[in-house]
Amino acid sequence: MKWNRWVMKYHRSQDMGWGLSVAVALFSACYITATVYAIQPGPLWEALAYTKNDPLLFWLNFLPPLLGVGAAWFLTNRLFYSAGLICFVFQVFSLINTVKIAYRDDPLVPKDIALYREAIAAAGGYSLDLDWTALALIFGSLAFFLLCGWVVKSRSVHPALRIGLLALTIWGASAANTQWYSSRDLYFSFPKSDSTNMTTVYDDLGFTYCFLYQFSAYPIDKPEEFVKEEAEAWNEAETDPVIPEKKPHIIFVMNEAFYDISNHARMASANIDPLANFNSIASSERAVSGRIVVPNFGGGTANTEFDVLTGMQTNMISQSGPSSFRVVHRDTVTVARLLEEQGYQSFFLHPGDSWFYNRQNVYRMFGMEDQIFEDSFGPEDYKGDNMAWVKDDACADALIEEFERRRSESDEPVFNYTVTIENHTAYNNNKFGNMTFPWVWTEKPLSDYMAQEYLSVYLEGLRDADAMLGKLTDYFDRLDEPVILVFFGDHLPNLGADYLAYKELEIPVGKTDTVENTLRTYSPPFLIWANQNAADSTEFLAWKERLELGHDETISANYLGSSVLQLAGFSGLNPYFDFLNEARTQLPVIWKGNYLLADGTYTDRLDPQLTDLESRLHCWEYYKLKYETVK
């Protein structure tokens, strides 16, 4: 009874003035900021240490809760209830981020909100271990603010003033987004313990700031001529599938920075040809070789993976130069998924970190659940004594071992996509620790010591890549089952600042004076090879004669996957991939307004017919990224 009388006496009898109300709003925002930090992964003290070193980070994480509390207050005229609501929203989002990182090693981004149905379905496959401490904090905070709102009467604001303050808050939020939350320069100015790991970046810079930055970080530009209904009709068009009587195993090996530089700059020393296997196999009647034009120079490996597997172009996603894997948030039609629909068993192999480029999640959305990463390799698999890079030879052994295991367990054909790592930049003398290797000399002497160093180190890795190709072709040629091997580079190697080694060797890489030279900078070689059984028992050789790969067999990277499907005898599996094979014969290369036409003409202008074809490709890609649902 005494409790009831106390409640009746003090219930909503405390009326706060302006000063106390503003203090409560500020305190609430500080509390929300601190608890969001506490809920996100990683020790709280480490996150706070970052804000201590750069107070702007605290401001960037503090301002959104403050604006949120203010906007809700001015809208509802209830300060404590508003603070409770905003606190609940921010804390729940931080918890969802923590759970997503725990189970997918990938932080929460705004585009995930639109995929809540897929997220709920995916969550059913996990045994979620709930963080009861975080849940207690969330609901305890909500209860506290609700109780304060029930007991204490917050400052009542005149409607006209509320409208003005709400408008001011919205303007402030818009200005803050323009000035800070969408600024790439500001984002990249903050020191990070590992800038390549998104999970670590979120921990360092704070969930709230990073989440808001992601709203504008990876845009997908909408083509002016895009009409959803039209693109949907293209995507849903009926096809007439053609399936080969004998399905070959299909193996893709994307070799890190693989480039035939030794074919352009002759080696003066008596070293073995670094590309002896590649050159020999490329000239075989059982091979198709040429060049693919990739999105990037010297890096951007995942962008080439995206182009090859999806048939879409990274460069068409946005003018801001995106990381393509960061716009993938839903199941996507890929070469792997199309082949799995035809009974193939698939796996992805990469002797690097699973979180890099978010590969472990993206490849699931590409249709490849089975994945092998660096943790499957031992100390003996690394080149040199610094344990930095897994050898291409070890990668080949792992591929063969996994391939053999699958052959022994199932009669279904195998699809594999492998991404090597040994020849990753940088190419300095200590790349492989204290290991020694041949110093390379060229017929044209190099005047710059660093150019000589970069070239020598790079060619050490190139020899290993070529040996990997030789090992794989020797192994597959002994099999009595058809195999198609695709071996190619993801980009050209970065051999010094401002294309140092290329300039020393007088190789026109890095030049932009002509369309041909511009494209040359982005054109690593590719090789599609059939083992003897595939040559004898499939239509590979027949399709090779009518493949129409364009002038000098140069094509955009996004055509490679569909071309391999055609060589393997597949067609009609998907309307988009059928369109790619048609488009390739008319416009073999599209790269940021630079083109190679079917007749060998390099140009930066297209006639109306080819302009329409490029537009269709762009619109269709936009539809696939924004709307396509995998059935």
C-alpha positions in Angstrom: 0.0 0.0 0.0 2.8 2.4 0.8 4.4 1.7 -2.6 1.1 2.5 -4.3 0.7 5.7 -2.4 4.3 6.7 -3.3 3.7 6.0 -6.9 0.4 7.9 -7.0 2.1 10.8 -5.3 5.1 11.1 -7.6 3.7 9.6 -10.8 4.4 12.1 -13.5 4.7 14.9 -11.0 8.3 15.7 -11.8 8.4 18.3 -14.7 11.9 18.8 -16.1 13.0 22.2 -17.4 14.8 22.8 -20.7 18.3 22.5 -19.2 17.6 19.1 -17.6 15.8 17.9 -20.7 18.7 18.7 -22.9 21.1 17.0 -20.4 18.9 13.9 -20.4 19.0 13.8 -24.2 22.8 14.1 -24.2 23.2 11.5 -21.5 20.9 9.1 -23.4 22.9 9.5 -26.6 26.1 8.9 -24.6 24.6 5.8 -23.0 23.4 4.4 -26.3 26.8 5.0 -27.9 28.6 3.2 -25.0 26.3 0.2 -24.9 26.4 -0.2 -28.7 30.2 -0.3 -28.3 29.8 -2.9 -25.5 27.5 -5.1 -27.5 29.6 -5.2 -30.7 32.3 -7.9 -30.9 35.7 -7.2 -29.4 36.7 -5.8 -26.0 35.1 -2.5 -25.1 38.4 -1.0 -24.0 39.9 -1.5 -27.4 37.1 0.3 -29.1 37.3 3.1 -26.6 41.1 3.3 -27.2 40.4 4.1 -30.8 38.1 6.9 -29.9 40.6 8.2 -27.4 43.3 8.4 -30.2 40.8 10.1 -32.5 37.9 11.8 -30.7 36.1 12.3 -34.1 35.3 8.6 -34.1 33.3 9.0 -30.8 31.5 12.0 -32.3 30.6 10.0 -35.5 29.2 7.2 -33.3 27.5 9.6 -30.8 25.8 12.0 -33.3 23.3 9.4 -34.8 21.8 8.4 -31.4 21.6 12.1 -30.4 19.8 13.0 -33.6 17.6 10.0 -33.3 16.6 10.8 -29.7 16.0 14.5 -30.7 13.9 13.6 -33.7 11.7 11.1 -31.8 11.3 13.6 -28.9 10.2 16.5 -31.2 7.9 14.1 -33.0 6.2 12.5 -29.9 6.8 15.1 -27.2 8.0 12.3 -24.9 11.7 12.5 -24.2 12.2 9.3 -22.1 10.0 7.1 -24.3 11.9 8.4 -27.3 15.3 7.7 -25.7 14.1 4.2 -24.9 12.9 3.5 -28.4 16.1 4.8 -30.0 18.3 3.0 -27.5 16.4 -0.3 -28.2 16.8 0.1 -32.0 20.6 0.9 -31.9 21.3 -1.9 -29.4 19.3 -4.5 -31.3 21.1 -3.6 -34.5 24.4 -3.9 -32.7 23.4 -7.3 -31.4 22.3 -8.5 -34.9 25.7 -7.3 -36.2 27.5 -9.3 -33.5 25.4 -12.5 -34.3 26.1 -12.1 -38.0 29.8 -11.8 -37.4 29.8 -14.8 -35.1 28.1 -17.0 -37.7 29.1 -15.5 -41.0 32.3 -13.5 -40.1 30.7 -10.6 -42.0 29.2 -7.4 -40.4 25.7 -6.1 -40.8 25.3 -3.7 -43.7 22.1 -1.7 -44.7 21.4 -4.0 -47.7 20.9 -6.9 -45.3 17.7 -5.2 -44.0 16.0 -5.8 -47.3 16.9 -9.5 -47.1 15.4 -10.2 -43.8 13.3 -13.1 -45.1 16.5 -14.8 -46.4 18.2 -14.0 -43.1 15.4 -15.6 -41.1 15.5 -18.7 -43.3 19.3 -18.9 -43.0 19.1 -18.6 -39.3 17.1 -21.8 -39.2 20.2 -23.7 -40.2 22.2 -22.5 -37.2 22.0 -23.4 -33.5 22.1 -19.8 -32.2 23.9 -19.2 -29.0 22.2 -16.1 -27.6 24.2 -13.6 -25.7 22.0 -13.3 -22.6 24.1 -10.5 -21.1 23.5 -8.4 -24.2 19.8 -9.3 -24.2 19.6 -8.3 -20.5 21.3 -5.0 -21.2 18.9 -4.3 -24.1 15.7 -5.0 -22.3 17.0 -3.6 -19.0 17.8 -0.3 -20.8 14.3 -0.3 -22.4 12.6 -0.9 -19.0 14.7 1.9 -17.4 13.7 4.5 -20.0 10.1 3.4 -19.9 10.0 3.7 -16.1 11.6 7.1 -16.2 9.0 8.2 -18.8 6.2 7.0 -16.7 7.5 8.6 -13.4 9.0 11.8 -14.8 7.1 14.3 -16.9 9.5 15.4 -19.6 9.6 18.9 -21.0 6.6 19.7 -23.2 7.5 21.5 -26.4 5.1 23.8 -28.2 3.9 22.2 -31.5 5.3 25.0 -33.7 8.7 24.8 -32.0 8.7 21.0 -32.2 8.1 21.2 -36.0 11.0 23.7 -36.3 13.3 21.6 -34.2 12.3 18.4 -36.0 13.1 20.1 -39.4 16.4 21.3 -38.0 17.3 17.8 -36.8 16.5 16.3 -40.2 18.6 19.0 -41.9 21.4 18.2 -39.5 21.2 14.5 -40.3 21.3 15.3 -44.0 24.3 17.6 -43.6 26.1 15.1 -41.4 25.6 12.4 -44.0 26.9 14.6 -46.8 29.9 15.9 -44.7 30.9 12.7 -42.9 29.0 9.5 -43.3 29.3 9.3 -47.1 32.9 10.6 -47.2 35.3 8.0 -48.6 38.2 10.3 -47.8 37.2 10.5 -44.1 36.6 6.8 -43.8 40.0 5.9 -45.3 41.8 8.5 -43.1 41.2 6.6 -39.9 43.9 4.1 -38.9 42.7 0.5 -38.8 44.3 -2.6 -37.4 43.4 -4.4 -40.6 41.8 -2.4 -43.3 41.0 -5.5 -45.5 39.0 -7.2 -42.8 35.5 -5.6 -42.6 34.8 -7.3 -39.2 37.9 -5.7 -37.8 37.1 -2.3 -39.3 33.7 -2.4 -37.6 35.3 -3.2 -34.3 37.9 -0.4 -34.7 35.7 2.4 -35.9 32.4 1.5 -34.2 29.3 -0.2 -35.5 27.2 2.9 -35.8 29.6 4.9 -38.0 30.5 1.9 -40.2 26.9 0.9 -40.7 25.9 4.4 -41.8 28.9 4.7 -44.0 27.9 1.5 -45.8 24.7 3.2 -47.0 26.8 5.0 -49.7 29.9 2.9 -49.8 28.9 0.4 -52.5 26.3 1.9 -54.7 24.7 0.2 -57.7 24.1 2.8 -60.4 20.8 2.6 -62.2 21.1 2.9 -66.0 19.0 5.8 -67.3 17.3 3.5 -69.8 16.4 0.8 -67.3 12.9 -0.5 -67.3 12.2 -3.2 -64.7 9.4 -5.0 -66.6 11.6 -5.2 -69.7 14.6 -6.6 -67.9 12.3 -9.0 -66.0 11.0 -10.3 -69.3 14.6 -10.9 -70.5 15.4 -12.7 -67.3 12.3 -14.9 -67.3 12.5 -15.9 -71.0 12.0 -19.5 -71.8 15.2 -21.4 -73.0 15.7 -24.7 -74.7 18.4 -26.5 -72.6 21.0 -28.5 -74.5 23.0 -30.9 -72.2 26.0 -32.8 -73.5 25.7 -36.6 -73.5 29.0 -36.8 -71.6 29.5 -34.1 -69.0 33.1 -33.2 -68.5 34.7 -32.2 -65.2 35.3 -28.4 -65.4 38.2 -26.9 -63.4 38.9 -23.2 -63.2 42.3 -22.1 -61.9 42.6 -18.3 -61.5 46.3 -17.9 -60.9 47.4 -14.8 -58.9 48.9 -12.1 -61.2 49.5 -14.6 -64.0 50.9 -12.7 -67.0 53.0 -13.8 -69.9 55.6 -11.0 -69.4 58.4 -13.3 -70.5 56.9 -13.6 -73.9 57.1 -9.8 -74.3 60.6 -9.4 -72.7 63.0 -12.1 -73.8 65.2 -13.5 -71.1 68.9 -13.0 -71.8 70.1 -15.5 -69.2 70.1 -19.3 -69.8 67.1 -19.8 -67.5 64.4 -22.2 -68.5 61.5 -20.5 -70.2 59.3 -19.4 -67.3 56.2 -20.3 -69.4 57.4 -23.4 -71.1 54.2 -25.4 -70.2 51.8 -22.5 -70.9 53.3 -21.8 -74.3 53.4 -25.5 -75.3 49.8 -26.2 -74.2 48.4 -23.0 -75.7 49.6 -24.1 -79.1 48.0 -27.5 -78.8 45.0 -28.4 -80.9 43.2 -29.2 -77.7 43.4 -25.7 -76.4 41.9 -22.3 -76.8 44.0 -19.4 -75.6 43.8 -15.6 -75.7 43.3 -12.7 -73.3 40.6 -11.6 -71.0 40.1 -7.9 -70.2 39.7 -7.7 -66.4 38.4 -4.8 -64.2 41.6 -3.9 -62.5 45.4 -3.6 -62.7 47.7 -4.9 -60.0 44.8 -5.9 -57.7 41.1 -6.4 -57.4 41.3 -10.2 -57.6 37.7 -10.7 -56.4 36.4 -8.4 -59.2 37.7 -10.8 -61.8 36.1 -13.8 -59.9 32.8 -11.9 -60.0 33.0 -11.2 -63.7 34.0 -14.7 -64.7 31.5 -16.6 -62.5 28.5 -14.3 -62.8 28.9 -13.0 -66.3 28.4 -9.5 -65.0 30.9 -6.7 -65.2 32.3 -5.0 -62.1 32.9 -1.8 -64.0 29.1 -1.6 -64.8 28.1 -1.7 -61.1 29.0 1.9 -60.3 31.1 4.8 -61.4 32.7 4.9 -57.9 34.8 1.8 -58.6 33.2 -0.8 -56.3 34.5 -4.0 -54.8 32.0 -6.3 -56.5 31.8 -8.8 -53.7 30.5 -6.1 -51.4 27.3 -5.7 -53.5 26.5 -9.4 -53.4 23.9 -9.9 -50.7 21.6 -12.6 -52.2 21.9 -15.9 -54.0 23.2 -15.3 -57.5 23.1 -17.2 -60.8 26.7 -18.3 -61.6 28.5 -20.9 -63.7 28.7 -22.9 -60.5 25.0 -22.8 -59.8 24.0 -23.6 -63.4 26.3 -26.7 -63.3 25.0 -27.8 -59.9 21.5 -27.8 -61.4 22.9 -30.2 -64.0 24.2 -32.6 -61.2 27.7 -31.2 -60.8 29.3 -31.4 -57.3 31.3 -28.2 -56.7 33.9 -26.8 -54.4 35.9 -23.6 -54.0 39.6 -23.6 -53.2 41.7 -20.7 -52.0 44.8 -20.9 -49.8 44.1 -17.6 -48.2 41.9 -16.2 -45.4 38.2 -17.0 -45.7 37.2 -13.5 -44.6 39.2 -11.7 -47.3 36.8 -10.1 -49.8 34.1 -11.9 -47.7 34.7 -14.9 -49.9 33.2 -17.5 -47.5 29.8 -15.8 -47.7 29.9 -14.7 -51.3 30.7 -18.2 -52.6 27.8 -19.6 -50.7 25.6 -17.1 -52.5 27.3 -18.2 -55.7 26.2 -21.7 -55.0 29.4 -23.2 -53.7 28.9 -24.4 -50.1 32.1 -26.6 -50.0 35.1 -24.4 -49.5 38.8 -24.9 -48.7 40.9 -22.1 -47.2 44.3 -21.5 -45.8 43.6 -23.3 -42.5 43.6 -26.6 -44.5 47.3 -26.1 -45.4 50.3 -26.9 -43.2 53.7 -25.3 -42.6 55.3 -27.4 -45.4 52.9 -25.9 -47.9 54.4 -22.4 -47.7 57.1 -21.1 -50.0 60.1 -19.7 -48.1 60.7 -19.5 -44.4 58.4 -16.6 -43.6 55.2 -18.6 -43.9 53.5 -15.9 -46.0 52.3 -17.5 -49.2 51.0 -21.0 -49.9 52.9 -22.5 -52.8 51.1 -23.1 -56.2 52.4 -26.6 -56.0 50.7 -27.3 -52.7 47.5 -25.7 -54.1 47.7 -28.1 -57.1 48.1 -31.0 -54.8 45.1 -29.9 -52.7 43.0 -29.5 -55.8 43.9 -33.0 -57.1 43.3 -34.6 -53.7 39.9 -33.0 -53.3 39.0 -33.9 -56.9 40.0 -37.5 -56.3 38.0 -37.7 -53.1 34.9 -36.5 -54.9 35.4 -38.9 -57.9 35.7 -41.8 -55.5 32.5 -40.8 -53.6 30.2 -40.0 -56.5 29.7 -40.6 -60.2 28.7 -37.0 -60.7 31.1 -34.6 -62.5 33.1 -32.1 -60.6 33.2 -28.3 -60.9 35.9 -26.4 -59.1 37.0 -22.8 -58.9 40.5 -22.3 -57.5 42.2 -19.0 -56.7 45.9 -19.3 -56.0 48.0 -16.8 -53.9 51.7 -17.5 -54.2 52.5 -14.8 -56.7 50.7 -12.1 -54.8 52.3 -8.6 -54.6 54.7 -7.2 -53.4 57.7 -8.5 -55.4 60.6 -7.5 -53.2 63.6 -9.6 -52.2 62.2 -10.6 -48.8 58.8 -11.8 -50.2 59.8 -15.4 -49.5 61.9 -14.7 -46.4 65.5 -15.8 -46.7 64.9 -18.0 -49.7 67.3 -17.5 -52.7 66.2 -17.7 -56.3 67.7 -16.9 -59.7 68.3 -13.3 -60.6 66.7 -12.6 -64.0 68.4 -10.8 -66.8 66.7 -9.6 -70.0 68.0 -8.9 -73.5 67.2 -5.2 -72.9 69.2 -4.3 -69.8 67.3 -2.7 -67.0 68.8 0.5 -65.6 66.7 0.6 -62.4 67.7 -1.9 -59.6 64.2 -2.0 -58.2 62.8 -3.0 -61.7 65.3 -5.8 -61.8 64.3 -6.9 -58.3 60.6 -6.9 -58.9 61.0 -8.7 -62.2 63.2 -11.4 -60.7 60.9 -12.1 -57.7 57.8 -12.1 -59.9 59.3 -14.5 -62.4 60.1 -16.9 -59.5 56.4 -17.1 -58.8 55.6 -17.3 -62.5 57.8 -20.4 -62.9 55.9 -22.0 -60.1 52.5 -21.1 -61.7 53.7 -22.6 -65.0 54.8 -25.8 -63.1 51.4 -25.9 -61.5 49.8 -25.8 -64.9 52.1 -28.6 -66.1 51.3 -30.8 -63.0 47.5 -30.4 -63.5 47.5 -31.1 -67.3 49.7 -34.2 -66.8 47.4 -35.5 -64.1 44.2 -34.8 -66.0 45.5 -36.2 -69.2 46.0 -39.6 -67.5 42.3 -39.8 -66.6 39.8 -41.8 -68.6 37.2 -39.2 -67.9 36.7 -35.9 -69.8 38.2 -32.8 -68.2 38.2 -29.1 -69.2 40.8 -27.0 -67.5 40.6 -23.2 -67.5 43.8 -21.5 -66.4 44.1 -17.7 -66.4 45.3 -14.6 -64.5 43.2 -12.3 -62.4 45.2 -9.1 -63.3 48.6 -8.0 -64.4 51.3 -7.8 -61.7 52.2 -4.4 -60.2 56.0 -4.2 -60.9 56.8 -0.9 -59.3 55.5 2.6 -59.0 54.2 4.2 -62.2 54.6 0.9 -64.1 58.4 0.9 -63.5 59.4 -2.5 -64.9 57.1 -2.3 -67.8 58.6 1.1 -68.8 62.1 -0.3 -68.4 61.2 -3.2 -70.7 59.4 -0.9 -73.1 56.1 -2.9 -72.8 53.2 -0.5 -73.4 51.4 -1.3 -70.1 50.1 1.8 -68.3 49.8 3.8 -71.5 46.4 5.4 -72.3 47.3 7.1 -75.6 45.2 4.6 -77.6 42.2 2.3 -76.8 44.4 -0.7 -77.6 47.1 0.3 -75.1 44.5 1.1 -72.5 43.0 -2.4 -72.8 46.5 -3.9 -72.8 47.0 -2.9 -69.2 44.1 -5.0 -68.1 44.6 -8.1 -70.3 46.1 -11.2 -68.7 46.2 -14.4 -70.7 43.8 -17.3 -70.5 44.0 -21.0 -71.5 41.1 -23.4 -72.0 42.4 -26.9 -72.4 40.7 -30.3 -72.9 42.3 -33.5 -71.8 42.6 -36.3 -74.4 39.4 -38.0 -73.2 37.4 -34.8 -73.5 38.8 -34.2 -77.0 37.8 -37.7 -78.0 34.4 -38.0 -76.2 32.9 -34.5 -76.2 32.2 -31.8 -78.7 35.0 -29.6 -77.4 36.9 -29.6 -80.7 33.8 -28.9 -82.7 32.8 -26.0 -80.5 36.4 -24.7 -80.6 36.1 -24.1 -84.4 32.9 -22.1 -84.1 33.4 -20.3 -80.8 34.1 -16.9 -82.3 36.2 -15.4 -79.5 37.0 -12.2 -81.4 40.1 -10.5 -82.7 43.3 -12.2 -81.3 40.9 -14.2 -79.0 40.5 -11.2 -76.7 37.3 -11.0 -74.7 36.0 -9.3 -71.6 36.4 -11.4 -68.5 32.6 -11.6 -68.0 32.4 -13.7 -71.2 34.8 -16.4 -70.1 32.4 -18.5 -68.0 29.7 -18.6 -70.6 32.3 -19.5 -73.3 33.5 -22.4 -71.2 29.9 -23.7 -70.8 29.6 -23.5 -74.6 32.8 -25.4 -75.2 31.6 -28.1 -72.7 28.5 -28.5 -74.8 25.9 -26.6 -72.7 23.5 -24.1 -73.9 20.0 -22.9 -73.0 20.7 -23.2 -69.3 19.9 -19.6 -68.6 18.8 -16.7 -70.8 21.4 -14.3 -69.5 24.3 -16.7 -70.2 22.9 -17.4 -73.7 22.8 -13.6 -74.3 26.4 -13.4 -73.2 27.5 -15.8 -75.9 25.6 -13.8 -78.5 26.9 -10.5 -77.3 30.5 -11.8 -77.3 30.4 -12.4 -81.0 29.3 -8.8 -81.7 31.1 -6.8 -79.0 34.0 -8.9 -77.6 35.4 -6.3 -75.2 33.7 -3.7 -73.2 35.8 -1.8 -70.6 34.8 1.7 -69.3 34.0 3.2 -72.7 36.8 1.4 -74.5 35.8 -1.4 -77.0 37.2 -4.0 -79.2 34.8 -4.9 -82.0 34.4 -8.3 -83.7 36.4 -7.1 -86.8 39.4 -6.2 -84.6 38.7 -2.4 -84.5 39.6 -0.6 -81.2 37.3 2.3 -80.5 35.8 4.5 -77.9 32.5 5.0 -79.9 29.8 2.5 -80.8 27.2 2.6 -83.5 23.5 2.6 -82.4 23.1 -1.2 -82.7 26.1 -1.9 -80.5 25.2 0.9 -78.1 21.8 -0.8 -77.6 23.6 -4.1 -77.0 25.8 -2.6 -74.3 22.8 -0.9 -72.8 21.0 -4.2 -72.6 23.9 -5.8 -70.8 24.0 -3.0 -68.3 20.3 -2.9 -67.6 20.1 -6.7 -67.3 23.0 -6.7 -64.9 21.3 -4.0 -62.8 18.2 -6.1 -62.7 20.1 -9.2 -61.6 21.9 -7.3 -58.8 18.8 -5.6 -57.5 15.8 -7.9 -58.2 16.7 -11.4 -59.4 15.6 -14.2 -57.1 17.3 -17.6 -57.5 14.6 -20.3 -57.8 
